[in-house]
């Protein structure tokens, strides 16, 4: 059923774009098969890699699959738009014939959108500066800067070269603290060891801390947590650390992903994570998925940092991400007295590597006292 759903845009393109064109039937059949193949990228992953989540094909092939499926998707959307216009014109008794040149123009537009969208998805992310006001922030932490990395999904698509470039860009920011909010990898440790190696270059005066996302639990989570810790990404799973500045304190807490119990691992426990934390210190919480924000807001959390949604990928399509994530998809939210920042992602899952209007981000957060 999952793969059938992904094929729906392809069937629409075949029926409403390819077959109405004036070309030999054999060519239409060949192009139709290619369009269907583009829609079955995840099925190809399953048979070539053993998992839909971790493509082990060459990077160029992964990019080509993402581009071709994005092209089909955007072509289906443009064709639907043309069909809607034709239907409306018919209803108002001004029939409009969709000439072939208009279909070709739609194809060119879809091609350009797909090319730009995939480029935006796979590039080293641009810097995004975010300032967040904290009610009880001690003066000693005024202007404190942290870097949030999330949803790197290190794979053959976001490989060692991409990881090294991202780390180099991150280190040039000279922030006080680095927080990694899950989905660091896709794939087994044996397949990803070289690709994650550049993460050992991440360091900050107050440390580098990480929590798990849902994808870690698809691939040897405990083994991955231990390996990432050996690279300097210290795990915060239902626990916290206290950052100190001249007697002032700031609490950094982390939760395992909410999917952990379904994989036989310990689930999130915010009370345990904050056990023993200073009562009057501001609390910054790492929780990969934003959907538990209202629940977390009850427990004196000042700022929750999340990812998971990839920002909704495409403007307009982000509405599909609203309900599964309790209304939180991209950017800064006020949630029952707590602030929630949902990061678009440092990268994204290579199974759908396209972005339009929801760019990836290297997120530098500056804390300031609320007036």
BALOBA-1460 file (C-alpha; in Angstrom, 3 decimals):
// residues 371
<rec num="1" residu="x" x="0.000" y="0.000" z="0.000"/>
<rec num="2" residu="x" x="2.866" y="2.395" z="0.902"/>
<rec num="3" residu="x" x="4.502" y="1.960" z="-2.508"/>
<rec num="4" residu="x" x="1.144" y="2.149" z="-4.292"/>
<rec num="5" residu="x" x="0.467" y="5.554" z="-2.725"/>
<rec num="6" residu="x" x="3.839" y="6.821" z="-3.974"/>
<rec num="7" residu="x" x="2.897" y="5.708" z="-7.498"/>
<rec num="8" residu="x" x="-0.300" y="7.806" z="-7.690"/>
<rec num="9" residu="x" x="1.386" y="10.914" z="-9.218"/>
<rec num="10" residu="x" x="2.993" y="8.650" z="-11.832"/>
<rec num="11" residu="x" x="-0.329" y="7.176" z="-12.925"/>
<rec num="12" residu="x" x="-1.796" y="10.661" z="-13.230"/>
<rec num="13" residu="x" x="1.146" y="11.837" z="-15.355"/>
<rec num="14" residu="x" x="0.814" y="8.778" z="-17.596"/>
<rec num="15" residu="x" x="-2.931" y="9.187" z="-18.074"/>
<rec num="16" residu="x" x="-3.179" y="12.964" z="-18.340"/>
<rec num="17" residu="x" x="0.207" y="14.044" z="-19.711"/>
<rec num="18" residu="x" x="1.976" y="11.288" z="-21.653"/>
<rec num="19" residu="x" x="-0.823" y="9.555" z="-23.509"/>
<rec num="20" residu="x" x="-2.529" y="12.742" z="-24.827"/>
<rec num="21" residu="x" x="0.763" y="13.747" z="-26.494"/>
<rec num="22" residu="x" x="1.298" y="13.053" z="-30.178"/>
<rec num="23" residu="x" x="4.052" y="10.431" z="-30.175"/>
<rec num="24" residu="x" x="4.423" y="6.734" z="-31.095"/>
<rec num="25" residu="x" x="2.704" y="4.292" z="-28.752"/>
<rec num="26" residu="x" x="5.951" y="2.407" z="-28.083"/>
<rec num="27" residu="x" x="7.628" y="5.613" z="-26.906"/>
<rec num="28" residu="x" x="4.655" y="6.347" z="-24.632"/>
<rec num="29" residu="x" x="4.979" y="2.884" z="-23.086"/>
<rec num="30" residu="x" x="8.732" y="3.267" z="-22.515"/>
<rec num="31" residu="x" x="8.295" y="6.706" z="-20.934"/>
<rec num="32" residu="x" x="5.440" y="5.371" z="-18.792"/>
<rec num="33" residu="x" x="7.668" y="2.596" z="-17.452"/>
<rec num="34" residu="x" x="10.369" y="5.134" z="-16.592"/>
<rec num="35" residu="x" x="7.812" y="7.326" z="-14.813"/>
<rec num="36" residu="x" x="6.625" y="4.329" z="-12.793"/>
<rec num="37" residu="x" x="10.215" y="3.359" z="-11.978"/>
<rec num="38" residu="x" x="10.827" y="6.864" z="-10.609"/>
<rec num="39" residu="x" x="7.919" y="6.420" z="-8.210"/>
<rec num="40" residu="x" x="9.315" y="3.135" z="-6.871"/>
<rec num="41" residu="x" x="12.631" y="4.503" z="-5.548"/>
<rec num="42" residu="x" x="11.839" y="3.286" z="-2.028"/>
<rec num="43" residu="x" x="10.988" y="-0.192" z="-3.308"/>
<rec num="44" residu="x" x="14.319" y="-0.266" z="-5.158"/>
<rec num="45" residu="x" x="15.983" y="0.722" z="-1.862"/>
<rec num="46" residu="x" x="14.301" y="-2.166" z="-0.110"/>
<rec num="47" residu="x" x="15.571" y="-4.732" z="-2.595"/>
<rec num="48" residu="x" x="19.071" y="-3.270" z="-3.014"/>
<rec num="49" residu="x" x="19.738" y="-2.210" z="0.604"/>
<rec num="50" residu="x" x="17.330" y="-4.251" z="2.693"/>
<rec num="51" residu="x" x="15.692" y="-1.068" z="4.000"/>
<rec num="52" residu="x" x="13.642" y="1.787" z="2.569"/>
<rec num="53" residu="x" x="15.356" y="4.115" z="5.040"/>
<rec num="54" residu="x" x="18.976" y="3.713" z="4.000"/>
<rec num="55" residu="x" x="19.780" y="3.760" z="0.272"/>
<rec num="56" residu="x" x="23.155" y="2.098" z="-0.283"/>
<rec num="57" residu="x" x="23.286" y="2.993" z="-3.986"/>
<rec num="58" residu="x" x="25.893" y="5.448" z="-5.343"/>
<rec num="59" residu="x" x="25.181" y="9.078" z="-4.472"/>
<rec num="60" residu="x" x="24.589" y="10.028" z="-8.111"/>
<rec num="61" residu="x" x="21.893" y="7.346" z="-8.438"/>
<rec num="62" residu="x" x="20.194" y="8.534" z="-5.220"/>
<rec num="63" residu="x" x="20.163" y="12.111" z="-6.509"/>
<rec num="64" residu="x" x="18.813" y="10.972" z="-9.893"/>
<rec num="65" residu="x" x="15.990" y="8.998" z="-8.240"/>
<rec num="66" residu="x" x="15.028" y="11.961" z="-6.038"/>
<rec num="67" residu="x" x="15.141" y="14.331" z="-8.998"/>
<rec num="68" residu="x" x="13.077" y="12.070" z="-11.249"/>
<rec num="69" residu="x" x="10.395" y="11.444" z="-8.623"/>
<rec num="70" residu="x" x="10.249" y="15.167" z="-7.784"/>
<rec num="71" residu="x" x="9.870" y="15.903" z="-11.502"/>
<rec num="72" residu="x" x="6.966" y="13.443" z="-11.742"/>
<rec num="73" residu="x" x="5.366" y="14.890" z="-8.599"/>
<rec num="74" residu="x" x="5.562" y="18.496" z="-9.825"/>
<rec num="75" residu="x" x="4.432" y="17.470" z="-13.295"/>
<rec num="76" residu="x" x="1.363" y="15.801" z="-11.765"/>
<rec num="77" residu="x" x="0.632" y="18.989" z="-9.821"/>
<rec num="78" residu="x" x="0.947" y="21.218" z="-12.892"/>
<rec num="79" residu="x" x="-1.224" y="18.809" z="-14.890"/>
<rec num="80" residu="x" x="-3.883" y="18.842" z="-12.170"/>
<rec num="81" residu="x" x="-3.826" y="22.644" z="-12.330"/>
<rec num="82" residu="x" x="-4.327" y="22.534" z="-16.116"/>
<rec num="83" residu="x" x="-7.175" y="20.046" z="-15.730"/>
<rec num="84" residu="x" x="-8.872" y="22.203" z="-13.108"/>
<rec num="85" residu="x" x="-8.686" y="25.227" z="-15.432"/>
<rec num="86" residu="x" x="-10.123" y="23.155" z="-18.284"/>
<rec num="87" residu="x" x="-12.929" y="21.850" z="-16.069"/>
<rec num="88" residu="x" x="-13.857" y="25.323" z="-14.840"/>
<rec num="89" residu="x" x="-13.880" y="26.651" z="-18.389"/>
<rec num="90" residu="x" x="-16.192" y="23.789" z="-19.377"/>
<rec num="91" residu="x" x="-18.564" y="24.520" z="-16.491"/>
<rec num="92" residu="x" x="-18.821" y="28.176" z="-17.465"/>
<rec num="93" residu="x" x="-19.384" y="27.111" z="-21.075"/>
<rec num="94" residu="x" x="-16.145" y="28.486" z="-22.437"/>
<rec num="95" residu="x" x="-14.352" y="25.235" z="-23.319"/>
<rec num="96" residu="x" x="-10.575" y="25.601" z="-23.245"/>
<rec num="97" residu="x" x="-8.426" y="23.257" z="-25.280"/>
<rec num="98" residu="x" x="-5.114" y="22.472" z="-23.576"/>
<rec num="99" residu="x" x="-2.700" y="22.685" z="-26.480"/>
<rec num="100" residu="x" x="0.498" y="20.570" z="-26.534"/>
<rec num="101" residu="x" x="2.717" y="23.632" z="-26.117"/>
<rec num="102" residu="x" x="1.056" y="24.333" z="-22.777"/>
<rec num="103" residu="x" x="1.760" y="20.755" z="-21.681"/>
<rec num="104" residu="x" x="5.406" y="21.159" z="-22.674"/>
<rec num="105" residu="x" x="5.599" y="24.402" z="-20.698"/>
<rec num="106" residu="x" x="4.207" y="22.581" z="-17.664"/>
<rec num="107" residu="x" x="6.884" y="19.907" z="-18.104"/>
<rec num="108" residu="x" x="9.643" y="22.532" z="-18.259"/>
<rec num="109" residu="x" x="8.309" y="24.216" z="-15.117"/>
<rec num="110" residu="x" x="8.182" y="20.861" z="-13.287"/>
<rec num="111" residu="x" x="11.730" y="20.096" z="-14.387"/>
<rec num="112" residu="x" x="13.018" y="23.429" z="-13.090"/>
<rec num="113" residu="x" x="11.179" y="23.046" z="-9.762"/>
<rec num="114" residu="x" x="12.534" y="19.522" z="-9.299"/>
<rec num="115" residu="x" x="16.099" y="20.580" z="-10.076"/>
<rec num="116" residu="x" x="16.007" y="23.540" z="-7.695"/>
<rec num="117" residu="x" x="14.161" y="21.551" z="-5.014"/>
<rec num="118" residu="x" x="16.693" y="18.713" z="-4.975"/>
<rec num="119" residu="x" x="19.590" y="21.169" z="-4.992"/>
<rec num="120" residu="x" x="18.105" y="22.939" z="-1.952"/>
<rec num="121" residu="x" x="17.709" y="19.601" z="-0.190"/>
<rec num="122" residu="x" x="21.222" y="18.209" z="-0.662"/>
<rec num="123" residu="x" x="23.396" y="21.312" z="-0.249"/>
<rec num="124" residu="x" x="25.404" y="22.148" z="2.852"/>
<rec num="125" residu="x" x="22.800" y="24.122" z="4.836"/>
<rec num="126" residu="x" x="22.942" y="27.917" z="5.061"/>
<rec num="127" residu="x" x="23.239" y="29.639" z="8.434"/>
<rec num="128" residu="x" x="20.007" y="30.697" z="10.122"/>
<rec num="129" residu="x" x="20.210" y="33.028" z="13.113"/>
<rec num="130" residu="x" x="17.421" y="32.811" z="15.673"/>
<rec num="131" residu="x" x="17.113" y="34.955" z="18.818"/>
<rec num="132" residu="x" x="15.019" y="33.522" z="21.643"/>
<rec num="133" residu="x" x="13.978" y="35.426" z="24.742"/>
<rec num="134" residu="x" x="13.956" y="33.514" z="28.030"/>
<rec num="135" residu="x" x="11.987" y="34.922" z="30.973"/>
<rec num="136" residu="x" x="14.337" y="33.924" z="33.775"/>
<rec num="137" residu="x" x="17.610" y="33.853" z="31.878"/>
<rec num="138" residu="x" x="20.448" y="34.876" z="34.239"/>
<rec num="139" residu="x" x="22.388" y="37.931" z="33.129"/>
<rec num="140" residu="x" x="25.487" y="35.774" z="32.922"/>
<rec num="141" residu="x" x="23.915" y="33.934" z="29.974"/>
<rec num="142" residu="x" x="22.829" y="37.048" z="28.084"/>
<rec num="143" residu="x" x="23.910" y="36.530" z="24.469"/>
<rec num="144" residu="x" x="24.723" y="32.850" z="25.029"/>
<rec num="145" residu="x" x="24.909" y="31.056" z="21.679"/>
<rec num="146" residu="x" x="24.153" y="27.445" z="20.871"/>
<rec num="147" residu="x" x="24.071" y="25.579" z="17.600"/>
<rec num="148" residu="x" x="21.263" y="23.134" z="16.867"/>
<rec num="149" residu="x" x="21.954" y="20.336" z="14.409"/>
<rec num="150" residu="x" x="19.169" y="17.904" z="13.617"/>
<rec num="151" residu="x" x="18.033" y="15.396" z="11.016"/>
<rec num="152" residu="x" x="21.430" y="15.062" z="9.365"/>
<rec num="153" residu="x" x="20.459" y="11.589" z="8.106"/>
<rec num="154" residu="x" x="24.071" y="10.811" z="7.244"/>
<rec num="155" residu="x" x="23.973" y="8.323" z="4.350"/>
<rec num="156" residu="x" x="25.428" y="7.840" z="0.893"/>
<rec num="157" residu="x" x="23.563" y="11.034" z="-0.018"/>
<rec num="158" residu="x" x="24.786" y="13.070" z="2.954"/>
<rec num="159" residu="x" x="28.157" y="11.391" z="2.950"/>
<rec num="160" residu="x" x="31.574" y="11.982" z="4.510"/>
<rec num="161" residu="x" x="32.300" y="14.931" z="2.198"/>
<rec num="162" residu="x" x="28.984" y="16.604" z="3.045"/>
<rec num="163" residu="x" x="29.447" y="15.891" z="6.765"/>
<rec num="164" residu="x" x="32.968" y="17.343" z="6.762"/>
<rec num="165" residu="x" x="31.789" y="20.508" z="4.983"/>
<rec num="166" residu="x" x="28.898" y="20.919" z="7.422"/>
<rec num="167" residu="x" x="31.181" y="20.433" z="10.440"/>
<rec num="168" residu="x" x="33.671" y="22.955" z="9.046"/>
<rec num="169" residu="x" x="30.902" y="25.519" z="8.585"/>
<rec num="170" residu="x" x="29.560" y="24.813" z="12.072"/>
<rec num="171" residu="x" x="32.944" y="25.235" z="13.727"/>
<rec num="172" residu="x" x="33.463" y="28.622" z="12.073"/>
<rec num="173" residu="x" x="30.523" y="29.949" z="14.149"/>
<rec num="174" residu="x" x="32.363" y="29.613" z="17.492"/>
<rec num="175" residu="x" x="29.234" y="28.958" z="19.541"/>
<rec num="176" residu="x" x="29.197" y="28.122" z="23.259"/>
<rec num="177" residu="x" x="27.309" y="24.829" z="22.969"/>
<rec num="178" residu="x" x="26.245" y="22.351" z="20.271"/>
<rec num="179" residu="x" x="23.016" y="20.346" z="20.565"/>
<rec num="180" residu="x" x="22.133" y="17.513" z="18.185"/>
<rec num="181" residu="x" x="18.440" y="16.649" z="18.314"/>
<rec num="182" residu="x" x="18.299" y="13.242" z="16.661"/>
<rec num="183" residu="x" x="18.197" y="11.415" z="13.328"/>
<rec num="184" residu="x" x="21.951" y="11.684" z="12.941"/>
<rec num="185" residu="x" x="22.150" y="8.645" z="10.647"/>
<rec num="186" residu="x" x="20.408" y="6.196" z="8.394"/>
<rec num="187" residu="x" x="22.118" y="2.838" z="8.047"/>
<rec num="188" residu="x" x="24.183" y="0.414" z="10.061"/>
<rec num="189" residu="x" x="27.392" y="1.374" z="11.789"/>
<rec num="190" residu="x" x="29.356" y="-0.843" z="9.405"/>
<rec num="191" residu="x" x="27.961" y="1.082" z="6.417"/>
<rec num="192" residu="x" x="28.193" y="4.577" z="7.926"/>
<rec num="193" residu="x" x="31.416" y="4.532" z="9.932"/>
<rec num="194" residu="x" x="33.414" y="6.620" z="7.433"/>
<rec num="195" residu="x" x="30.529" y="8.998" z="6.716"/>
<rec num="196" residu="x" x="30.072" y="9.947" z="10.394"/>
<rec num="197" residu="x" x="33.795" y="10.181" z="11.161"/>
<rec num="198" residu="x" x="33.960" y="13.971" z="10.495"/>
<rec num="199" residu="x" x="31.542" y="14.522" z="13.412"/>
<rec num="200" residu="x" x="34.553" y="14.093" z="15.694"/>
<rec num="201" residu="x" x="35.485" y="17.625" z="14.586"/>
<rec num="202" residu="x" x="32.505" y="19.102" z="16.429"/>
<rec num="203" residu="x" x="33.468" y="20.770" z="19.694"/>
<rec num="204" residu="x" x="32.375" y="23.740" z="21.796"/>
<rec num="205" residu="x" x="33.426" y="25.255" z="25.145"/>
<rec num="206" residu="x" x="30.376" y="23.842" z="26.941"/>
<rec num="207" residu="x" x="30.299" y="20.573" z="25.015"/>
<rec num="208" residu="x" x="28.409" y="18.705" z="22.318"/>
<rec num="209" residu="x" x="25.282" y="16.820" z="23.405"/>
<rec num="210" residu="x" x="22.921" y="14.596" z="21.455"/>
<rec num="211" residu="x" x="19.652" y="12.788" z="21.810"/>
<rec num="212" residu="x" x="18.032" y="10.138" z="19.634"/>
<rec num="213" residu="x" x="15.544" y="10.524" z="16.822"/>
<rec num="214" residu="x" x="13.211" y="7.874" z="15.512"/>
<rec num="215" residu="x" x="15.633" y="6.768" z="12.782"/>
<rec num="216" residu="x" x="18.316" y="5.730" z="15.260"/>
<rec num="217" residu="x" x="15.921" y="3.017" z="16.436"/>
<rec num="218" residu="x" x="15.753" y="1.543" z="12.940"/>
<rec num="219" residu="x" x="19.506" y="0.849" z="13.054"/>
<rec num="220" residu="x" x="21.208" y="-0.533" z="16.194"/>
<rec num="221" residu="x" x="20.390" y="2.447" z="18.405"/>
<rec num="222" residu="x" x="22.492" y="1.450" z="21.403"/>
<rec num="223" residu="x" x="25.503" y="0.698" z="19.238"/>
<rec num="224" residu="x" x="25.069" y="4.007" z="17.447"/>
<rec num="225" residu="x" x="24.687" y="5.970" z="20.690"/>
<rec num="226" residu="x" x="27.937" y="4.500" z="21.983"/>
<rec num="227" residu="x" x="29.778" y="5.162" z="18.732"/>
<rec num="228" residu="x" x="28.592" y="8.767" z="18.460"/>
<rec num="229" residu="x" x="29.634" y="9.264" z="22.093"/>
<rec num="230" residu="x" x="33.125" y="8.071" z="21.134"/>
<rec num="231" residu="x" x="33.154" y="10.837" z="18.504"/>
<rec num="232" residu="x" x="32.286" y="13.438" z="21.158"/>
<rec num="233" residu="x" x="28.473" y="13.569" z="20.920"/>
<rec num="234" residu="x" x="27.592" y="12.957" z="24.566"/>
<rec num="235" residu="x" x="24.141" y="11.339" z="24.912"/>
<rec num="236" residu="x" x="21.394" y="12.967" z="26.961"/>
<rec num="237" residu="x" x="18.689" y="10.330" z="27.289"/>
<rec num="238" residu="x" x="16.363" y="11.058" z="30.198"/>
<rec num="239" residu="x" x="19.077" y="13.042" z="31.939"/>
<rec num="240" residu="x" x="20.552" y="16.528" z="32.016"/>
<rec num="241" residu="x" x="23.699" y="18.587" z="32.460"/>
<rec num="242" residu="x" x="24.115" y="21.965" z="34.157"/>
<rec num="243" residu="x" x="26.069" y="24.725" z="32.412"/>
<rec num="244" residu="x" x="27.550" y="27.269" z="34.841"/>
<rec num="245" residu="x" x="28.621" y="30.875" z="34.415"/>
<rec num="246" residu="x" x="29.932" y="32.710" z="37.507"/>
<rec num="247" residu="x" x="27.475" y="30.907" z="39.770"/>
<rec num="248" residu="x" x="24.511" y="31.169" z="37.359"/>
<rec num="249" residu="x" x="23.110" y="27.947" z="35.917"/>
<rec num="250" residu="x" x="21.454" y="26.720" z="32.731"/>
<rec num="251" residu="x" x="19.978" y="23.213" z="32.440"/>
<rec num="252" residu="x" x="20.273" y="21.206" z="29.228"/>
<rec num="253" residu="x" x="18.078" y="18.089" z="29.238"/>
<rec num="254" residu="x" x="17.425" y="15.406" z="26.657"/>
<rec num="255" residu="x" x="14.801" y="12.749" z="25.984"/>
<rec num="256" residu="x" x="14.962" y="9.603" z="23.861"/>
<rec num="257" residu="x" x="12.588" y="9.620" z="20.921"/>
<rec num="258" residu="x" x="8.963" y="8.864" z="21.630"/>
<rec num="259" residu="x" x="9.181" y="5.823" z="19.330"/>
<rec num="260" residu="x" x="11.791" y="4.119" z="21.543"/>
<rec num="261" residu="x" x="9.410" y="1.802" z="23.469"/>
<rec num="262" residu="x" x="8.127" y="0.317" z="20.199"/>
<rec num="263" residu="x" x="11.713" y="-0.753" z="19.507"/>
<rec num="264" residu="x" x="12.264" y="-2.295" z="22.914"/>
<rec num="265" residu="x" x="14.193" y="0.693" z="24.291"/>
<rec num="266" residu="x" x="13.548" y="3.071" z="27.181"/>
<rec num="267" residu="x" x="11.030" y="5.777" z="26.309"/>
<rec num="268" residu="x" x="11.026" y="9.481" z="27.231"/>
<rec num="269" residu="x" x="10.652" y="10.372" z="30.924"/>
<rec num="270" residu="x" x="10.867" y="14.106" z="31.498"/>
<rec num="271" residu="x" x="10.555" y="13.837" z="35.283"/>
<rec num="272" residu="x" x="13.569" y="11.530" z="35.315"/>
<rec num="273" residu="x" x="15.445" y="13.805" z="32.924"/>
<rec num="274" residu="x" x="15.009" y="16.799" z="35.246"/>
<rec num="275" residu="x" x="15.524" y="14.914" z="38.506"/>
<rec num="276" residu="x" x="17.974" y="16.848" z="40.644"/>
<rec num="277" residu="x" x="18.097" y="19.851" z="38.295"/>
<rec num="278" residu="x" x="18.422" y="23.302" z="39.941"/>
<rec num="279" residu="x" x="14.931" y="24.639" z="40.642"/>
<rec num="280" residu="x" x="15.417" y="28.208" z="39.437"/>
<rec num="281" residu="x" x="17.612" y="27.570" z="36.414"/>
<rec num="282" residu="x" x="16.147" y="27.894" z="32.900"/>
<rec num="283" residu="x" x="15.645" y="24.545" z="31.157"/>
<rec num="284" residu="x" x="16.398" y="23.828" z="27.506"/>
<rec num="285" residu="x" x="15.011" y="20.462" z="26.424"/>
<rec num="286" residu="x" x="16.037" y="18.367" z="23.433"/>
<rec num="287" residu="x" x="13.107" y="16.272" z="22.175"/>
<rec num="288" residu="x" x="13.345" y="15.086" z="18.575"/>
<rec num="289" residu="x" x="9.622" y="15.126" z="17.799"/>
<rec num="290" residu="x" x="7.644" y="18.308" z="18.530"/>
<rec num="291" residu="x" x="4.311" y="16.601" z="19.145"/>
<rec num="292" residu="x" x="4.839" y="16.246" z="22.909"/>
<rec num="293" residu="x" x="5.434" y="19.979" z="23.384"/>
<rec num="294" residu="x" x="2.238" y="20.661" z="25.350"/>
<rec num="295" residu="x" x="3.008" y="17.762" z="27.654"/>
<rec num="296" residu="x" x="6.579" y="18.977" z="28.171"/>
<rec num="297" residu="x" x="5.450" y="22.560" z="28.803"/>
<rec num="298" residu="x" x="3.845" y="21.456" z="32.063"/>
<rec num="299" residu="x" x="7.248" y="20.496" z="33.488"/>
<rec num="300" residu="x" x="8.865" y="23.954" z="33.817"/>
<rec num="301" residu="x" x="10.689" y="23.707" z="30.460"/>
<rec num="302" residu="x" x="11.576" y="27.115" z="29.029"/>
<rec num="303" residu="x" x="12.649" y="26.104" z="25.531"/>
<rec num="304" residu="x" x="12.176" y="22.861" z="23.618"/>
<rec num="305" residu="x" x="14.322" y="22.161" z="20.571"/>
<rec num="306" residu="x" x="12.940" y="19.683" z="18.043"/>
<rec num="307" residu="x" x="13.307" y="18.566" z="14.445"/>
<rec num="308" residu="x" x="11.740" y="15.548" z="12.761"/>
<rec num="309" residu="x" x="9.360" y="17.375" z="10.384"/>
<rec num="310" residu="x" x="12.009" y="18.644" z="7.935"/>
<rec num="311" residu="x" x="9.939" y="21.817" z="7.915"/>
<rec num="312" residu="x" x="7.263" y="20.125" z="5.813"/>
<rec num="313" residu="x" x="9.613" y="20.013" z="2.780"/>
<rec num="314" residu="x" x="7.456" y="22.082" z="0.401"/>
<rec num="315" residu="x" x="5.335" y="25.146" z="1.063"/>
<rec num="316" residu="x" x="1.721" y="24.060" z="0.895"/>
<rec num="317" residu="x" x="2.579" y="20.387" z="1.370"/>
<rec num="318" residu="x" x="3.659" y="21.247" z="4.912"/>
<rec num="319" residu="x" x="-0.065" y="21.165" z="5.801"/>
<rec num="320" residu="x" x="0.205" y="17.369" z="5.572"/>
<rec num="321" residu="x" x="2.665" y="17.455" z="8.483"/>
<rec num="322" residu="x" x="0.473" y="19.481" z="10.836"/>
<rec num="323" residu="x" x="-1.790" y="16.831" z="12.360"/>
<rec num="324" residu="x" x="0.864" y="14.117" z="12.938"/>
<rec num="325" residu="x" x="3.011" y="16.695" z="14.762"/>
<rec num="326" residu="x" x="0.288" y="18.283" z="16.926"/>
<rec num="327" residu="x" x="0.318" y="21.463" z="14.831"/>
<rec num="328" residu="x" x="4.081" y="22.120" z="15.041"/>
<rec num="329" residu="x" x="5.965" y="21.951" z="11.730"/>
<rec num="330" residu="x" x="8.488" y="24.767" z="11.297"/>
<rec num="331" residu="x" x="9.818" y="27.689" z="13.295"/>
<rec num="332" residu="x" x="9.151" y="29.187" z="16.727"/>
<rec num="333" residu="x" x="5.952" y="28.527" z="18.679"/>
<rec num="334" residu="x" x="4.585" y="29.652" z="22.041"/>
<rec num="335" residu="x" x="3.193" y="26.593" z="23.822"/>
<rec num="336" residu="x" x="1.493" y="27.127" z="27.197"/>
<rec num="337" residu="x" x="4.274" y="29.335" z="28.523"/>
<rec num="338" residu="x" x="7.066" y="27.303" z="26.917"/>
<rec num="339" residu="x" x="8.798" y="28.172" z="23.668"/>
<rec num="340" residu="x" x="9.246" y="25.494" z="21.009"/>
<rec num="341" residu="x" x="11.632" y="25.751" z="18.093"/>
<rec num="342" residu="x" x="11.039" y="23.233" z="15.305"/>
<rec num="343" residu="x" x="14.107" y="23.101" z="13.092"/>
<rec num="344" residu="x" x="13.702" y="22.506" z="9.339"/>
<rec num="345" residu="x" x="16.668" y="20.151" z="9.576"/>
<rec num="346" residu="x" x="20.369" y="20.248" z="8.799"/>
<rec num="347" residu="x" x="19.565" y="17.722" z="6.072"/>
<rec num="348" residu="x" x="16.646" y="15.301" z="5.618"/>
<rec num="349" residu="x" x="15.686" y="11.720" z="4.927"/>
<rec num="350" residu="x" x="17.124" y="10.731" z="1.523"/>
<rec num="351" residu="x" x="13.877" y="8.983" z="0.621"/>
<rec num="352" residu="x" x="12.306" y="12.362" z="-0.164"/>
<rec num="353" residu="x" x="15.146" y="14.797" z="-0.804"/>
<rec num="354" residu="x" x="13.375" y="17.889" z="-2.105"/>
<rec num="355" residu="x" x="12.766" y="21.317" z="-0.568"/>
<rec num="356" residu="x" x="10.865" y="24.345" z="-1.812"/>
<rec num="357" residu="x" x="10.336" y="27.236" z="0.575"/>
<rec num="358" residu="x" x="11.423" y="25.158" z="3.570"/>
<rec num="359" residu="x" x="15.233" y="25.352" z="3.377"/>
<rec num="360" residu="x" x="17.622" y="23.333" z="5.489"/>
<rec num="361" residu="x" x="19.364" y="25.297" z="8.213"/>
<rec num="362" residu="x" x="22.486" y="25.479" z="10.320"/>
<rec num="363" residu="x" x="20.727" y="27.029" z="13.298"/>
<rec num="364" residu="x" x="22.570" y="29.409" z="15.608"/>
<rec num="365" residu="x" x="20.346" y="30.308" z="18.548"/>
<rec num="366" residu="x" x="21.167" y="33.327" z="20.673"/>
<rec num="367" residu="x" x="19.577" y="33.503" z="24.119"/>
<rec num="368" residu="x" x="18.544" y="36.823" z="25.593"/>
<rec num="369" residu="x" x="16.621" y="37.983" z="28.658"/>
<rec num="370" residu="x" x="12.989" y="38.774" z="28.043"/>
<rec num="371" residu="x" x="12.330" y="42.453" z="28.923"/>
